[in-house]
Amino acid sequence: MTTRYRCSACGNQTRFDVVTTRRTRAFHHYTIGGELQVEDEAVLHESVEDVTCRWCGTGAGVATIEHEIDGALVLAGEAGGPTAADAAGET
């Protein structure tokens, strides 16, 4: 499932700067010419460190969208789940 965000300050739902740390395992295949091809990459751990709204520049008002019910967005914080600030370790 893809994580979606919404900025409560300006209403943006489409443009965010997301800082993520990933720990991966991958097969590195080098050609005889020395060029690298990364294959079979698997994400072992991923954490979102920071989410900032690209429109208004704030990160404090960004929440994770949990799901939609009858066309209305339900934010993770409203449903008792983690917010973007929680994911970034700001709480």
N, C-alpha and C positions, 0 to 999 in steps of 0.2 A: 504494500500500500504506500502511496506517495504522501508525504507530509505536506499539508497546505497551511498557509498562514493568513491572518487577517490583522491589519493595523486598526486598532480601535480609535486612534487619534485622527486618522484621515480617511479610513474606509478602504484603503488599498488591499487588494487580494491577489495582485499579479506580479509585483516587483519587490524583491527582497535581497539584501546581501546576507548570505549565510556562511558563517565560518564553521567548518566541520573538521574534526580530526578522525582519520580512519586508520585502522590497522588491517592490512591485507596480506594475503598469501597469493603469490603469482608464479607462473612458470616463465622464466626469462629465456628466450631463444635468440641466440646471436647468429647472424648469417656469417658466411666465410668472409664477407667484406666488413664485418664488425658492426652491422646495423642491428639494433635491438628490436625485437617484437615481443610484447608482453601478452601472454596467453593465459587462459584459465584463471583469471583473477577472481578471488573470493574475498568478500569483506568479512573479517573476523570480529571486528568491533568498530562501532561508529558512534561518535557523540557530537551533538551540535553544541558549539561553544557560545555562539552569538547570532542573533537574528536582528537585522536592522531594516526598517522600512526605507526603500529607495526613494519614495516620494517625499516624505517629510523628515527623514533622517533620525527618527526616534526608534529605540529598541524596547522601551518600557511598555509601550502599548501594543506590542505584537503578541498575538495569541495563536495557538495551534488550532486549526479547524478539525474537530473530531469527525463530524459527518453532517449530512443534510437530512432534514426531516420535512417532507412536504415543501421542498424548495427553500426552507429556512436553514441557515447555518447554525450549527450547535458547536460552540467553542469548547475545547477540552477543559478549560478552567471552569466553565459553567456546568459541565457535566461531572465535575469532581476529579477530572483527570489533570495531567500536568500541562502547564502553559509553556510557551517558548522560554520565558524567564526561568522556569523550573529546569528545563532542558539545558539552559546555559549555566545553571548553577548559581543564579542570582537570588534565589530565595533561601 
